[in-house]
């Protein structure tokens, strides 16, 4: 372990700076992730079904079904950007890999006493880009709900996650399958994503709607929650701040960034404050690519008599808010 000869407070400050810098990089640059998920169902002798789902930034953009052996796209412009040659190449590749899927089923069930039962094989590939720079790429196998083996493409080393995959590692690590994997990542994961995001965003960019709420408990503690929803693209920085002391890192709980049904995203950050600590000292800070600069949502929402039109600090726009149930306030642009 590294021996840091600094005070813990100094280390925490540097850690805070690094966290903020990485978060801001995600907000301000073209960071995108493409995930291609293969789900195969079969026996030791037959491939019964194969479905492939592809998502960029958690938004579906294409699917493939063994039943019709054709890819289906979210929008016509995506197929036009990819071009008929690349689409046919991907379809033929999946059709031709039928025997490979059957081999994996046979190999992984070779020691089973009941060889005729149905099994599920999952293969997930993902790749991440920051502008034109490839940040990472991974391949992961799972069988009947259990993770088997994975590889970080940049490190190039397979990691066995299940004893069943020890011998299987020799197969996926062979020169032939290594070359197939690298070509698949480069052409169909990274290459396809570059064509798509280079032409257009997956959807219209949307700024976040922000909801601030509080919940009081019998022991005198108060839970503050700041929710951002309806935003796109996905990267966002959301945190609580107390007075002039700066961000309160490490004391917050997060829902994680989750997808909405309309392909936008949702994030909630909650903070529990102790009895005697005034909620009026707290504010929620929001940073997103669709906001000109960080927006501050004041935490002064206890008294229903103090509601006055508010101006979002740091943004040249006026905001108003209205009281909802359980003391929740909705901030929205004034018109």
N, C-alpha and C positions, 0 to 999 in steps of 0.2 A: 504494500500500500504506500502511496506517495506521502511523504512527510512534509506537510505544509507548515512553514514557520511564520504563520500569520495568525492574528487573532481571529476567533470565530466570526466576529462581526464583519471583519474585513473580507473574509472568504465569502460570507453570505452576500455581501454587496457585489462582489465580482460575479457570483452565481446569478444574482438578480439581473445584472447587466447582460450576461450571456443569454439568459432566458428571453429577455426583452428583445435583444438583437435578432435571435432566431425567429421569434414570433413576428417581428416587424418584417423580416425578410420574406416570410410566407405571405404576409399581407401585400407587400409592395411589388413582388416579382411574380412572374408567370410560373408558379409552382403547380404541377398537375400530376395526377397518379392514374394509371391505367391498370385495371384488374381484369384478368380473363379467367373465368372459372369453368372448369370442365366437370360435369357430373355424369358418370357412366354407371349403368346398371347391367349386370350380367352374371353368368355362371362360369364355371371352370371351362366350359366349352363354347359359350355363345355370348356375344355382346347384344343385349336386349334393347338398350336405349342409350342415347348420348345427347346431352344438352349442354350447350356452351353459352354463357352469359358474359358480356363485356361491359364494363362500367368505367367511365372517366370521371374522376372526382365524385364518386358515388352516384353518378347519373348513368342510367342504362343507355347504351348507344347501339348495341347489336346483340343478336342471338343466333344460334344455330341449332337445328333439330334434326336428329337422325331420320325421323319419319319422312321429311321431304327433302333432306340433303341440300338445303339452301339457307343462306343467311338472311335475317330480317333486321332492318335498320330503323332507328328511332325517327329519322327524317330522310327525305330524298337527297338533301344536299350532302349528307354524310356518304352515301353510296357514290354520289357524283365525284366527291373529293377523293375518295379512295380509288375510284376507277374500276372498270370491269375486270381488267387483268388481275389486279391484286385480289379482288373479291373471289374470282374463279380459282385463283391460286389457293386461297384460304379454304374454300369449300372442298377442293380436290385433296388438299392436305388432310382435312378431317375425315374424308371418305377413305383415303388410303391408309389412315392410321387405325382403321377398324381392327386389323390383325394385331397391331401393337397393343391395343386395349385388351383384346382377347388373351394375348400372351401374359399380360400383367395379372389378369384374373386367374389364369391357369397357374402361374408361378406362385402367387400369394395364397392359393388354396390347395396347393399340391399335397400338403400334409393333413388336410381336413378329411375326416371320416365321412362327412356328408358333403359330397362334391356337387350335388345338384341344386343346392339352395342359392337364392339370389344374393348378390353382394353389391355394394356401392363403392365405387372408386372416385375420389375427388382429386383433381390436379388444379392447383391455382398458381397462376403466374401474375406478377405485378412488376411495374416499373415506374419510377418517379423521375420527373424532369423539373429543373429549375431554369427556365428559359431554354437554352440549347444544351445545358449541362445535364448529363444523366447522373442522378444522385444515387440511385440504387435499383436493383432488380432482384427478384426472388422467385423460386419455384418450390412448391410444397406438395407432397403427396399425403393423402389420408385414405384409409380403407375401413369400411364399416364403422365410420364415426371415430376412428382412432388415428391420430397423427402418426405418420410413418417416418418420413425423412424430408429434409429441406436443404436448400442451398442458397447462399447469398452469392449472386453472380459476380460481384466485385471481389469477393474473397476466394470464390471458386472451390470451396470445400463443402462437401456434403456432411450434414449432421444427422446421425441416426437418432430418431425420437422414440423408436419402438424396437425391441429385440427382433421382431419379425422381419425388420428391414435390413438386418446386418448383411446378409448375402445379396439382397436386392441392390445395395449400394454399389456392388461391383458392376452391376448392369448399367445403372444410370450414370456411373462415373467412367464408363468406357469411352474411348475416343469418338466412336460413331455417335453415341447419344449426347455426348458433350457438344459436338458440332451441331447436332439437330437443335439442342436447347438454345445455344447461342444464336443460331439463325432465327429461331422462333422469337426470342426476346427482341433481337435487333429489328427484324422486319415487321412482325405482326403486333408486338407490344409497343416498342418505342416508335417504330416507323409509322404505324397506323395512327398513333396518338399525335405525332407531329403533324401529319397531314390534316387531321381533324381540327386541332386547336390552332393550327396555323391559318386556317380558313375562317373560323368563327368560334365564338364561345358556345358551349353546350346549351346555354340559354341566356336570356337577357340579364345583365347585371342588375342586382337589386340591393339597395341599402337596407340595413337592419331596422326593424321596429323593436323598440326597447320597452320592457315592462319592469318596473321596480316594485317589490312587495315586501312586507314584513309579517312575521308571525311571532306573537308573544306567548311565552310558556309560563306555567304556574311558578316555576322556580326563579322567575325574574329575568331569565335569559331571553334574548330576541334573535330570531333568525331573519337575516336580510337576504333577499334573492334578487338577482339582476338577470333578466332573460332577454336575449336577442333572438329574433326569429325572422323568417322571410328573407334572409340575405343570400346573395350569390355574387361572386364565387365563395368557396368554403372558408378560406383562411380568415380568421378574425382574432382580435385580442380583446379580451373582456376581463376586467378585474375591479376589485374594490379598493378605494383609497380613503384614508382617514386624515382629515385636516391637511396639514402641510407635511405630514410625515412620509408621504409617498405610498406606494402600493403595499398591500398586505399579502405577501406571498407566503405560501405554506399553511395558511390558516383557512383557506377556502376549500369548498367541495365543488366538484364540477360534474355536470351531466355528461360531458364530452360532446363534441359536435356531432349532431344527429341529423339525418335527412328528413325533410317534410314530404308530404305526398305530392307537392307541386314542384319538386326538384330543388327547392331552396333548402336552407339549413337552419338549425336551431341549437342554441347553447344557453345553459343556465349556470350561473356561478352564485353559490350561496355562502354566507358568512354568519357565524354565530357570535354574538357579542354578549358580554357579561353584564350582570345587573349593575346599574349605576353608570354605564357607558352610554352616552347620548347618541341616538341614531342620527341626530342632525349633524354630527361630525363626519358622516360617511357619504361617499359619492361613488357612483359606478362609472368607470371609464371604458369607452368603447372606441376601438380603432378598426377600420375596415377600408378596403380599397375604394368603395363608393362614397366614403366620407372625405371631405377635403382635408380635415385634420381631426385629431382626437376630440371626441365629444364627451362632456361631463354631465351626468345626470345627478343632480343634487339629491341627497338622502333625506331632505326635510319633508317627510310625508306623514308625520304623526298627527298633527292637528288639522281637522277638516276645515278650520277657519283660516288657515294660512295659505290656502291654495290661490296663487296669483299666476298670471301668465309668466312663463320662464323663458330665458334665452339660453340655448345650449352653448356653454362656454367653449370657445375655440372654433365655433362654426358660425359663419355669417348667415344664420337663419333663425327665425323665431320659432319657439316650440311652446306648445300648450299641453296641459295634462288634465285628466279627469279621474275622479275617485271611483273605483270599482269595489266589488265585494272584498271583505277581509283586509281592507286598508291597502289594496293594490292600486297602483297608479299607472296609467298608460301615457307615455310620452309620444307625441306624434307631431309632425310638421304643421305649423299653422298656415292657413291659406288666406 
